[in-house]
């Protein structure tokens, strides 16, 4: 990709994304046709393999959108292989200390900013684009950290002050669990913690994102007015879940009306 997604994040322009937890590249093709700016691949809460992620990245790029995998953990080997597969950046879960940020930057950026290994793979077009890719990578790649713990909330300003961190994505479910109220996303303790991250991102000039399970023009608009700059519009799993809820009700009615 040309790096325009990084420019949008860094300028805090509104960015819309989609999310996949299922392993087939056709989902990326479908989401690309919806006109979103990027797709996230969830390697944290799915069984998606590195090989499958590589195919999804290729499908996203073929559809003209960026791809930002969320890694399963603070795993430098996984990050290296996803970047070599062509990912436009990385989303890293549960970041709560400045030392963790430093390691993530080392894994993601080439020297002198980091210690990413130089290789020849799909990202470098198997050598045909090696010089341009390695020369421009540090500028056009994205590092998005997830702040989803009490410790992360307290350290938000420090985490976001690193020059190589482009933004934060709030993980409300893990955050609610860290606060001792798992799943209670509307509790004031959760909403106030989220607001603290939004304000920290604004102070530091970083992008700030969230995930809206059942997106509408109204609730997405509210998120942007609250200070978020990028929003993930549901996911393949949530789309199937919501569809299945409606189908369950329909099936129940049909069984009654079709009963002999």
N, C-alpha and C positions, 0 to 999 in steps of 0.2 A: 504494500500500500504506500501511498505518497506522503503519509505523515499528517494529512489534514485532520484526522481524528485527534491527534495530539494537540494541534493548534486550537481546535474547538474546546477541548478540555481545559487547556491552559488559559484561554481567554474567558473561560466561564460562560461560554455560549450554551444555550439549551441543547442537550444531547439526549437522544432517545435510544434505548437498547432493548434487546430481547435476550432470552436465557434458555439454554438447553441443558437438560440432565439426561437426555436419551442419546443413544450412541450413533444415530444415523445422520449422515451429511445432508440428506434431503430436507431435514428440519431447518438447517441453515439456509438452504435454497428458498424454502417457503418464507422464512422470516425476512430474508433479503428482499423478496418481492413485496413485503409489506412497507418497505421504505424506511426501516430503522437505520440508525447510524452504525451500530455494532451489535455483535452477538457475544454473550459471555458463555463460556463452556464450564460447567460445574464439575470439576474433578474432585471436589471435597465431599459432596453428598451424592455421589453416583458411582457406577461401576465403569465409567468411561476410561478406556486405556489410552496410553500415549499414542498408539497407532491410530485408534479411532479419532482422537482429538486432532491429529494431523489431517485426517480426511475432512473433518468439519471445518478446520481452518481454511483448507483449499477451497471448499465449497462456498464459504463465506466470501472469500476474495473473488471467486468467479462471479459471485452475485453483486460485487461492488461494495461490500461493507467490510468494516474492520472486525477483528476477532480478538477478544481479551479473555483468555482462560483464567478461571480461578483455580489455583493449585490446591492440592489436598492438604498441604501443610507447609512449613518453612523448609522446603526441600530443594536445595540448589541443583541437584541432578535433574529433577523433574523440570524445574524452570529452564535449565539449559536446553533440554531436549524440546520443550515446547517452543522456545524462541527459535531454535534451529528449524522447527517445523513451519515457521513463518508467522507466529503470533505477533501482533502489533504492540503487545505489552502484556503485563501480568497483573492480576488481582490476587492479593495475598491475604488470607484470612487471619483474624485474631492477632493483630499487631498491637503490642502494648508497651514496648520499650524502645528507646533510641538505639540500643545495641542491635535489636532485631532489624530496625530500619537499615542500619549500616550493612548488615549481612545481605539483606535483600538487594540493596544497591550493588554490592560487590557481585552478586550472581547475575544481575540484569544488565549492567553497563560494561562496555569495553573500557580498557585503560585509556586515559588516566582516571576516569571517574569510578571504575569498578575493576573487576577481575574476570569478566566473562571470557570463556575460552573461545578462541578463533577456530571456526570449522567451516566446512563446505557442505551445505545441505540445501533443502528446499528454500529456506529463507534467503540464501545467497544465490538462488537459481543455479545451484550445483556448480558454482564457480563463475558463471557468466556475469554475475552482478556483484562479485565479492568486494571489489574496491569501493564501489558506491555505497553498498549496504553497510560495510564496516565504518566508512567515513561518516555516514549520516545517522547511524543507528542511535547514538546517544541523544541526539537532538529530537528524533521523531518517535522514540519509543515511550511508552507510558508505564508508570508504576502507580498503581492504585492500592492503597492499604485499606483493610477493613478494621474499623474500630468497633469492637463488640464486647467489651468487658469494662468493669469498673475501673481497672487499672488504665486501660486505654483511654477512657474518658478523661481521667485526671491528667494524663500525659499528652492530650491531643495537640496542644500548641507546640510542644517539643517535637512530637512525631512529625507534624506538618511543616516544621521549620527547615527540614532537610531539603536542599535545593533540588534533589532528584525525585522527591515525592510529588506527584502531580495532583493527587486528590485522595479523598477518603470515601469509602462506601460503608454506610452504617449497616450492621447486622443486627436487626432488632430482636430476632428470636434468641440468639446467643446472648445479646445484651440483657434481655429480660431474665434469662436464666442466671446470668452473673449477678443480677440484682435480687435474686431469690423469688422471682415471680414469673416463671417460665410461661411464655405464650400470652401473657397479659399485656399486649402491645399498646393498649389505650390507657394503661395505668400512668398516672402523672409522673411517676419516677422514670418510666421509660421515655415518655415524650420529652421530659425536661432534659434527660441525658442526650437524646438525639439533638435537641435544640442547641446544646452546648457544643456538639461537634459541628453543626451547621455554622455557628458563630465563629468557631475556631478556624474553619475553612475560609470564611469570609475575611477574617483578620489576616490570614496568611496568603490570601489570593489563590487558594487551591479549589479545585472542583470538589463538589460534594454530591454524593448520590445515594439513592435509596431504591428499594424494590417494591412496586405496588402489585399486589397479587391479582386484583380484579380491576384493571385500569379503566377509568372513564375520563372524558374531557374535564369533568369537574375535579376529581381527586388528583389528577396529574397537574392541573392548573394550580390547585392548592399547594402541592409540593413545591412547585417552582416559586410561588409567591412566598413560601416559607423560607426560601433561600437555597433550596437544592438546585443544582445545575445540571445533573443528569439523573434520569429515571429509567430503571429497567421495567418494561411493561410486561409483567407476568412471565410465564415460561411455558415450555411444552407440557410439563407435568401439570401445572396449574390449569392450563387450558383444558386438558383432558379431564382433570378433576371436576372443574365446573361444568363441563359438558356432561360428564357422567352423573353428576347430581341431578341435572335436568332430565336425563334419560331414565334415571331410577324412578323419578316421579311419573314420567310418561309410561314406563313399563308397568308400574303399579296400577295406573288408571286403565291401561289396555287390558291387563289381566282381568280386571273387574268387568269391563265392557265386553270382552271376548269370551268370558266364562259361559259354558253351556247352561 
